[in-house]
Each structure stands twice: as C-alpha cells, then as structure tokens.
Amino acid sequence: MQFRLFFEIPLGECRTLFLLEFLYEEEVDWYEVKVSLGQEIVGYVHGYANRGWAPQVNNIWVSERLRRRGIATVMMTKIEDYFGQVPLPATPIGDNEAARAFWRKYLKINSLRRKDTGPDKK
C-alpha cells in the first residue's frame, strides 16, 4: 500500500509545501514515511506495524533546521490514521532529550484528542 499527499506549514513569513510519502509492505509488515521539501528528504519514520496492533516506531528523524515545526507530528498522525493505533517507540530513548520531548508531547496530544472525541462528546 502506498500513498502520497501534500501539506503546508509556515516557514518564516510564507507557507511551504511538503510532500509526504507513506509505504506499507504487508508481506513483511513494515512501513516507512518520508517527507520531502523539493528533492531533499527532511523527515523519515520507519517501523513494524504488528498487523495494526500496537505499531512500533524503530526510527524517526527530522532535519535539524526544520525541527519543532510539526513535521514529525504529521508523519506520526498519518501512521496512526492508517493503522488505527498510536505507534510507540520500539527502541530506548533515555539518552535522547529531543526524542523524549517529542514523545511526551505527541502522546499527550493523542490522549487529549481521545478525551475530546470520546463517547460522551458530540
């Protein structure tokens, strides 16, 4: 399964168009997501989907100059949308403060989103 989509984020005083490419190889249960700005890859995630049950993220990367702009969150959201489960890190992140900060924020956003769309919300 493969799909592509474009998304915009503000960079400086203008909005910039990025291309997101999602690929899922069902036979090996492996996925990857790439984000490009022109010909340059500026974001990448890959991992195993575990057949949609608790997908794992083996690696996540965003170009240093574009960090904290929402690129990693867009990639993770597309993985979650496709598999229907919040993906979790498969490797220890204890020594990486940037990774810990991202996962804290991402998991908090997901928790708040589930509360806002729970069965008692209309």
N, C-alpha and C positions, 0 to 999 in steps of 0.2 A: 504494500500500500504506500502510495506516495502522494503528497500534495504540496502546493506552493501558495503563498499568499504574501501580499504586501502590507506593510503597516508603517505609520508615521510616528516619529517622536520629535519634539522640539530640540534643536541643537543651536544654541546661540539665539539669534533673532529670527531664524527661519525654521520651518519644519523639514525633516529629512525623511526620504522614503527608503525603507529597508525591505529586503526580500527574505522571507522565512521559508525554508525547505524542510519538510518532515518526511522521513523514510522509515517504514517498519517492515522488517524481513520476518514474516510469520514463521517460516521454517526453523529459523534459529532463535526466534523470539527476541530479536534485538532491534533497537531503534536508534536513530540519530536525528538531530535537529541542527541545521546550520542557519545562521543569519549573515547576510551579505550586505555590504554597502558598496554598490558598483561591483567590481571584480574582487574586492577584499572581503574575506571571511572575518567577521567581527564578533561572532558568537557561535558556540558549539556546545551541544549536550549529547551524550550517548549513554545507553544502559540497556538493561534487560527488562522486558515488560512483565515477566512472570504470568503470562497469559491474561494480563489485565488485573491480576490480584496483587496489590502492593508492588507496583512497578518500582524499580530501583534506578538511581542515577549513579553511574560509575564515574562520570567526569562532566564537569560544567566549567565553561571558560567564556569570558567576555574580554575583548581588547581593553587594555588598561585605560586608554583615552576615552572609552565610551562606557565605563562602569558607572553605576548608580544613575542610569538613565531609563531603566525599565526593560532592557533587552533580555536579561536572564528571566525576569518575571514573565515576559511574553512567551519565551520558549517553554518554560515550565507549565504555563497555563494551557498551551496547546497540547502538551503531553497529557496533562490531566484531563482535558476535554476529550481527547481521543480514547484514552484507556478508562476513563470514568473513576479513577482513583488518584489520590495525591501521591506523586512519586517522592521517594525518600532517598537520602544519600546512602550508598552502599559501602562507602569507604569512610574511615575515620576522618573527622575534620578538626580534631582538637588543636592542631598546631597552626591552623589557618584562620586567623581572625576575620578576614574578609568572607570566607565561606561560612563561618559560624554566624556572622551578622546577617548574611543573605538568608540562610535557612531559618533563623529566628523570625525575620520579617516575613518571609514567604509563608511559613506555617501559621503565623499569627493572622495574616491576611486571609488565608484559607479558613481558619477557624471562625473569624468574624463573618466571612461570606456565608458559611453554612448556617450560622445563627440567624443571619438576615433572611435566609431563604428556607428556614425550617418549616415544618408542617403547620405551625400556628401563625405564620406570616402570610399575608395575602397581598 
